[in-house]
């Protein structure tokens, strides 16, 4: 398989199912941002941390490939005329979301209660988590926008929403584990 095909040289790209759209299409923006998020999560996974978190991050990266495939497939291309699935794309399921919720709950059990917003930072690994969280929120916003134009799998939006929560709590947990300072945001009074 060649890396370059030259088919996108005029500013279009193919979706799963064969349709060509401009590279700025909301569907491309959506799955492109998920791809960007996946790269940021890879950077987090490359940091020194407990292997449990690395294992969870690998599972998340796998699920983000699934999210990207779902977002790259127009709904009308998912099924054949006889109702059978046309493309063999896995789905995001409730269990994927439950895994994130379980991990969030487990981490929060060992953290001090949050009483203020916290400023991103304190340690490079923590900052990477916050960057990924922000990219995840952007991916979620784009998926919601796409859903307003063309129906999108509800689990995709739910997964991205929960994933941003997971990344925030992971940032807090890594701050705690690394004994990094967690700076509370206290609004400046004028």
Secondary structure, DSSP 8 states (H G I E B T S, - for coil): --S--STTTTSEEE-BTS-EEETTSHHHHHHHHHHHHHHHHHHHHTSS--HHHHHHHHHHHHHHHHHHHHHTB-GGGTB-TTSSBSS------HHHHHHHHHHHHHHHTTS----S-B-S-SSHHHHHHHHHHHHHHHHHHHHHHHHHHS---HHHHHHHHHHHHHHHHHHHHHHHHTT----B------
